[in-house]
Amino acid sequence: MNVFARMALHRAARRYARLLPGELQADYGASGAYTAGQIAATLDRRQGPGRYVAVAYAGFLTESDCQAIAPSLPVVLPYNLARDLFQHTFLMMLAVSVPLLIRENTGRTST
């Protein structure tokens, strides 16, 4: 994978990690797992699936479910790579946003 493809992959992971958890929860309720159809519907409604949609699916599906839909994906990625990238990106986004939320709420008094 060349440098530009790697950059596009990481950009897609950031987009999916930012978009999907909240959208899936809003559309289908809090759940430990979502179906491929629910993920596809959410992506279609928001922005379209994109080239590296395997990262989005790996973030919420089991390995066997990802292998089942792999033939329909534009780029097939190893499940462990896609899942680790999604989880790492999501956790990094949390690590950045939580201190910001704390900083915004510091000094406020409750009524």
Stockholm file with secondary structure:
# STOCKHOLM 1.0

chainA/1-111         MNVFARMALHRAARRYARLLPGELQADYGASGAYTAGQIAATLDRRQGPGRYVAVAYAGFLTESDCQAIAPSLPVVLPYNLARDLFQHTFLMMLAVSVPLLIRENTGRTST
#=GR chainA/1-111 SS CCHHHHHHHHHHHHHHHHHHHHHHHHHHCSCSCCCHHHHHHHHHHHTCCCTTTHHHHHHHSCHHHHHHHGGGSSSCCCHHHHHHHHHHHHHHHHHHHHHHHHHHHTTCCCC
#=GC SS_cons         CCHHHHHHHHHHHHHHHHHHHHHHHHHHCSCSCCCHHHHHHHHHHHTCCCTTTHHHHHHHSCHHHHHHHGGGSSSCCCHHHHHHHHHHHHHHHHHHHHHHHHHHHTTCCCC
//
